Every structure is written in C-alpha cells, then in structure tokens.
Amino acid sequence: MKKLAFTLIAILAINVGMTSQNFDSSGIKEDFRNARNSAFKPGEKLVYRLSYGIFDAGEAVLTVNQSEKIVNGRKLWQVKGVGKTISAFEWFYKVNDRYESYIDAEGVFPWLFVRRVNEGGHIINQDYTFFQHQNKVDNGEGKKFEVPDLVQDMISSFYYARTLDYKNAKLGDTFSVDIFLDDELYPTQIKFLGKEVIKTRTGKYRCLKFAPVVQEGRVFNSEDDLTIWITDDGNKIPIMAKANLKVGSMKMHLVDWDGLANPMAKVD
C-alpha cells in the first residue's frame, strides 16, 4: 500500500551521517541541466492522506530541506518522504517507511538515495549513490548499473516532475521520467488529459489532469484506472489521485501544506 502511495505521488546517501561529499572529478560533465525550478524550495511541507472508501488508511509527509552535503562543488537539497499506516489499519498491516533523496539544487536530479522500509515486518534497506557524471548507480551492495542521463529515484522524480513545463501541453501529450528503483530502470510516462476544477477536503482548485501510463495486468486493470490532478499554478503539486485496483479503489489527497513557493490555484 505504501509503495503504491508513493508511486501516485511520484507520477507523480550512501552515508546518512556524512556532512560533505566530493567525488573524483575526472570525467565530470560540465553540461548538467539547470531545471529552472520555481515550483518548490526548502521549507516546503506536504501532507497526504491515503484512503480506502471512507476510511483513512495511511499518511505520507514530504519535506524539502537545506543540506550541508556537497557533491563536486554542487549544492544539494534533502527531499524526504515518510509514510505510515494510521488508525485501525495498523492492527493488521503496519507501515513505517522513510525515503530520502539528496538532489542537485540546480538540476533537480539525485546524487544519493536512502530507503528504509518496514511493511508488516518486511524490511528493505537501500543506499544508492548516483554517479550522474558516469551514468551509473551504485546500489551499496557491490553492484553498479548503467542508467540514462540524469535518471531519477523514487522520491526525486516527484520533485523533478514539478519542474516540467505544462503550459503548452495538448490533449494526449506525454511526459517521460526514468526512475531507478530496486536495481531496475522504470521508464515512466504521464499523459495529459486536460484542465479541470476539482473539489477536495480543503476546497476547490484549478488543476491539470493526467493519467500515468501503467502496466496492465499487475496492480491496475487498465491504463484508465489511475488519474492524478496537479494544481494549475506555479507549485504544480499533485493534489489528488484516484486509483481503481483489482481489490477495490483508493484515493490519495493533499490535506495540509506549508512553505509553498507560490500561491495555490484555489477557486472561491
């Protein structure tokens, strides 16, 4: 459940205690992109609730923080996601997970990724180092993988997607992000479905509507079973997502926020 929640958001650190890291500069690319990010900044906090029917089952909190870490002279920000089950759902399946990504403050791509998962006693610990200048990822267990330019991790992809320009998007246009997770590359796409005003627990908002292109036959029944709404403003925040699953339906919605870079597209 938690992994699916972060998937919705996203389509949305080899050593945690280290305060500074400088990689060997040989072969460093000098043409890393500047994402021209104006959608988010350190101090931002987003709180999501995951619900099944009328019941709230989980919560995810995403934060953007300043960081003292430096890679090759490039400043990093820490983006962090914490997911947990709430209420009665903890009695039969308890989730307590943490994701951290140390992203390039200018390019919005990851250099370090930390994953600590505890889902009903199932434990996953991952510490990935992204050698973006070499198109490689070290999984911290003695294996390195070839990856495309500026590949994203599970949590950094959420923030990178918010830097994309949707102003001239036409119906059916797709936007792509490559994500590296669990030692595999996941090329992902979201399809633009137009503009819409939606009502949430906190009010009405002008939104951009997207349908992630998903793999049929696994979690979802078809590509039409997952829809995401992103605020039509400078923040470009995924504010609500609905999914029809093989075992029911699920909704994720933004319930609280702080430290936004821009006003929200709220409709009076």
Helices and strands as residue ranges (DSSP letters): H 2-10, E 45-52, E 55-71, E 74-85, G 87-91, E 96-104, E 110-119, E 122-131, E 136-138, E 144-146, H 156-161, E 174-181, E 184-200, E 203-212, G 223-225, E 226-231, E 238-245, E 248-258, E 266-267
